[in-house]
Amino acid sequence: METLKNNCTGMESKLADLLLDPGAAPAKVRVHVEQCESCQQELAALQATMALLDTWESPEPSPYFLTKLDARMREERQAEPAGWFARLRARFVYGPSIHVRPLAAMSMAVMLLVGGGAYLGISDVYGTGPKTGPDAYVVHDLQTLDNNAQLLDQMEAMSNTPDSGD
């Protein structure tokens, strides 16, 4: 019985296949379901659910549904939006924006390219990054440590000065 529990781990999708097309299910799955009580119960529950779904009938829509929907859509298109943002949104949603959307996409792409290029251009303006060569990284690290040491010396000097207000 312990080995059957280990084999049940991926059986949920195989049970659905067995339920929908029993002939296409592998023999190994059918043998497992015959021997495993929990898988038999799961298959029975799936069969009961499918039987219940087969008896369900969808409700008929109102005969005037499409007419009412068209009238409501016409009212929404003709109604004046409240604010400037709502008017702009309505123009994009309802208006003839066949030429606006490609232009908006192109302008966004250009803004991303310009912004990315500007970021790359200013990220190393001072040339403080390591240069090429095997010793360049060591030199850069030593320069950074030297700058930090100078900054710490300046802060220590500031903290050692007596206050003029006391």
N, C-alpha and C positions, 0 to 999 in steps of 0.2 A: 504494500500500500504506500510505503514511503517513496518508492520510485515513481509512482503515478503522480504524486504531488509535484515532483520535479518536472515532469513532462507537461503539466497543465499551465505552465507559465505563458506560453504564446498561443494558447488555444482559442482565445476570444475571436480573433479574426478568422481562424479556421472553422470555428463553429458557425459563423455567419456564412461562410462558403458552403459548408455542409448543409445548412438550412436552405439556401437559395438554389443550389444545384448539387444534390446528393451524389449524382453520378460522377461529377468532376472532382469531388473531394478525394484526396489520397487515401489509400487503404489503411495507412498507418493512423490517420485521424479517425477513421471509422472504428478501427479496432480499439483505439484509446477511449473513444466515447462509449463503446460497449462495455468496457471494463471499469471506467471511472464514474462513480455515482454523482460527484459534483458537476462533472461535465454533462451528464445526462440531465440533471436538473436545470442547468443553464440552457441547454438546447431546448428543453420543454418550455422554459420561460420565454425564449425567443420565438418558439412556434406559437405560443399563446398570444404574444404581442403582435405577430404577423397576422394571426387570425382576427384579432380585434381591429387591426388597421384595415383588413379587407372588408369588414362590415361598415366602416365609417363612410359616410357620404358627405361631400362638401356642400355647404349651403349655396343656394342659387342667389346670384347677385340681383339687386333691384333692377327692373327693366329700364329705369331712368338713370342708372348710375353714370354711364358715359356722358349723357346729356348734362347732368349736374356737374360732373367733373370739368367738362369743356366750359360751361358757364363760369365756374369758379376760377378756372385758369384765365379766362378772358378778363374777369374782374380784377384779378391780381396784376395782370399786365397793364391794365388801364389805370389802376390806382396810383396816386402820387406817393412815392416813398417819403418817409418822415424827414430824415436828415441827409446831409451831403454824402455820408458814408453809405447810407441805405440806397440813395439814388445811384451812386457809383456801382454798388453791388448789383442793383437791379439792372443796370445797363449791361454789366458783364453776364448776368444770368439770363435775362430775357431778351436783350437787345441783339441786333445783328452784329455780332462780334467776330465774324469770320476773319476779319483782318486784324483785329486787336490782339487776339490770343497769340498768334505767331510773333507779333511785334513785342508783346510783353515777355514772351519766353526768350526772345533774342536779347532784349535789354537786360534781363536778369542774368543771362549768360555772360554778357559783356561786363556787367557790374562785378560778377564773380571773378572773371579773369583779371580785371583791373585791380580789384581788391586783393586778390592773391598775389599779383605781381608787385603791388605796392608793399604788401607784407614781406615778401621775399626781398625786396629792395631795401627796406629799412631795418630788417632784422639784424643785419651785420654791417651797419653804416660805418662804424668806427674801425672796422677791420680787426676787432679784438679776437676773433676766432682763430683757431690754430691754423697755421700755414701748412704747406705741404712739406713732407720730409719726415724721417723717423724721429728726429729730435724736437720737432715743432710742438708736439703735444707736451713734452716735458717742460719746454720753455714756457709754454702758455700756463701750465699748472703752477710753475714757480712764480710767474708774474702775478697770478691770481693770489697766491699765498702772500706775496710781498705787499700787494695792495691791501689785503685784509690785515696784515700786521701793522701797516701804517695807520689804518683806520682805528685799530684797537689802541695804538699808542696815542692818537689824538683824543679818543674818548677817555682814556685814563688821565691824560693831562687835564682835560676839562673837569673831571671829577675831583682832582687834587687841588684845584684852585679854590682859595677861600672865598666865600660869598661876601660881597661888599655891603650887603644889607644888615649883617649881624653885628 
